[in-house]
Amino acid sequence: MKQVGVFTRRATTAVLLVLAAANAPALAQQKPASHLTKILETGVLRVGTTGDFPPISARDAASQGYVGHDIDVAKELAKDLGVKVEFVPADWKTLLNGVVSDKYDVVISGVSMSLDRARVAGFTQPYLEFGTVPVLRKKDAERFKSWSDIDQKGVTVATTLGTVFDSQAKEYFKTATLKRIESPATGFQEVLSGRAEVTITSNVDAAALVQRYPDLMIAPVDRARSLRPASFLLAQDDQIWLNYLNNWITVKKMQGYFAALDEKWLQGKN
């Protein structure tokens, strides 16, 4: 009886090993290849970008292509990978859906790292820092010298639906009227037209806006709010791709690439 039991256990083990071997190809197929592997195989890096965030990502009127700080970043990444870059149009409301549905390999478009987004998507280490500032017409400069001056009855603050600034406006302003508009309309256009007194945006975007529109200025508040890192956005479960991107950012920082790029695009020296 003892020998029979041993034989039975061995037979059962053998059957399980055969079944495991038979199922191995199927299990391997169930786990998707890393984006890094697919990029190197196809020779194409798909980059999601919004094109509405100068000087980070903007549409060039002449070529209808993309230009900006993060467009240069994406091109540099593709060059180092030895592949071509394909820019995939994206909008702020569907960025996460695009990542989850594999519409692009990575989003490089001045995306602020947030814990809410991190629940469903992955972030690289930061490569840029943003802060939120108010933008208004120069003629209103004396009226709005602090954040509390903005949060008053009769003041309208415009933001673009789905952006981080849309969420921040609800946090900052409890008394002012919030005007949430659909993309491609923007908060600063509402201010320029007089339909709103204030919009809020990043320090980077604000610097570009006031150069482009002489009637606008950054409100003379004492500090920026919601300081936050900007990171690449990608699939949450692709550790191989995330590791590569983090290493790439580290190397490029040490080489001075990002410092030079910031000087070119963010300090008006381009």
Secondary structure, 3 states (H helix, E strand, C coil): CHHHHHHHHHHHHHHHHHHHHHHHHHHHHHCCCCHHHHHHHHCEEEEEECCEECCCEEECCCCCCEECHHHHHHHHHHHHHCCEEEEEECCHHHHHHHHHCCCCCEEEEEEECCHHHHCCCEECCCCEEEEEEEEEEHHHCCCCCCHHHHCCCCCEEEEECCCHHHHHHHHHCCCCEEEEECCCCCHHHHHHHCCCCEEEEEHHHHHHHHHHCCCEEECCCCCCEEEEEEEEEECCCCHHHHHHHHHHHHHHHHCCHHHHHHHHHCCCCC
